[in-house]
């Protein structure tokens, strides 16, 4: 952790907390005064520790650490604001991971747009191991994103982010359009 102050102020002097009998001893007051100077940087860091854990206040390098701490794979193309939003909503994203609600929230945080998801839904299973799965349609998900400037969205990047958020066997299709529905 870091502290911007070269000599942080002593906000909690130890001498103020000593019993009255020690306040008469000059040596004791000088000793605790020296300890105040040594402990001031530590206390300043501890006082600001909560700010490091708040994604809206954390320094950029610490924010990168927080993205790993909340189990988000960092993509270098994410803006700092996107990282802050994703870390701030990590609990909700993890709670709804694997659902259309969770995917829509994730895409909304990445794009800032209105999101619609069309999911083929369902699941299949075979009665015995090694048998082919019933049905012929592969699982797929269509994600429609409506943003003011569709050209500003990198479809390849968005498709990759969505593919990371859905099960590996699910085919992903992404449509990016204006709020009026004009596709870019």
Secondary structure by P-SEA (a helix, b strand, c coil): cccccccccccccccccccccccccaaaaaaaaaaaaaaaaaaaaaaacccccccccccaaaaaaaaaaacccccccccaaaaaaaaaaaaaaaaacccaaaaaaaaaaacccbbbbbcccbbbbbcccccccccccccbbbbbbbccccccccaaaaaaaaaaaccccbbbbbbbbccccccc
